């Protein structure tokens, strides 16, 4: 049985679809609010501050504090614990934290035409047509900022999903049946178990959390990024952007990652986005 995530725009019927899928597979719904509350309880951070990670763009202060990177790592760790039970349908933005390469995950997107969404917002929230359209545009902007931050893709990019359903052309019951049919087609590769994949996800999140404080050092504060992946305890850290003193940075990252529980081996790589800028670009002429 695969893990299931359901996401989509506001007033598309996303929440109703997620709950219908839960009834179909006798699962509970895992909304962003539940995950945020769990992380707040574990970490002592306020729920309001954690919500800004999902629903607001990066603050100008994030380049100094790297709170968003640390918060995302904490959300991933809590999400991994929920995933291990495999009794949840993940509804909301948090489902995008699950790596796209993770096997046996069905990613569902609910979408609808703007006119349908406006009419639904007017009916459900008592909004004027103008205010309904403005609210939808604002929330779509938040949705897009999140997917762009994680994947450099828009929220409606087909590459982010396994199944996209037009809720303005499909009833909630029919949409849940489409999900049920698609679940039957999802298979787990024999080379990797779901529990193993989830544990790798948790290990990578622990490494991200360990590396985040180090990102306050100047070389990372200048816009660099570190991507972390894990497979069978072997962790790969990829430097995605140019940094000064690359060799020293890589050795420091390797030392930090090696001390994280569950890490068996560490590799450091340079990503395709890494390039050594010339002196003119760095000086901003």
C-alpha angles and dihedrals in degrees: 000000000000128000111256129212124185121193138153147129125313116271091020093109093256096142092046091050092049092052092047090052089050090055092047093054098029092243135138124246118248108202126183090254092059093050093046091050091051093050091047090053092049099042104030091235118137117260091230092057092047092050090059088065090064102031106035135055123250113292119234085243092059090083086065103034101029086207092150093057092048092045093050090051090052091049090051092051092052091044090053090056091052090046092055089065091052089202097112140084107214110223123185139017097323092074089073089067089073106095114252090228093058109114126231097030122129111205113198126190124197114203138163142178117280094244091055091049093048092051090048093049091050091051098042099039103025092238127156116248091254094049092045091055092046092050092049091049091050094050092044087055090055090047091050094047090055097050091042091052093050103034109006088241135114121256094253097047107132090218090073095060144052095203129024118190127193101222092190088064100035132056119234091249092051091047091052089052090053089053091049091052092048092050089062089059096053112098133181117237109241091228094067132037122216093239089052092050091050091049090051088051090053093047091051090049091052090052091049089052092049093048096045097079089049088057089075088078112106097250090062095038090068094075104284123144135205120208117201128199133166138197124180090342094308108122126203121197115195123197102218100185139033117281134177118251093017096178093054091047093051093050091049092049091048091052092050095046094047090061095055116106112256096024112126100171138003130215126185119207138174114235128225090257092061115105133153107243120218121245093259094058093045092051092048099233 
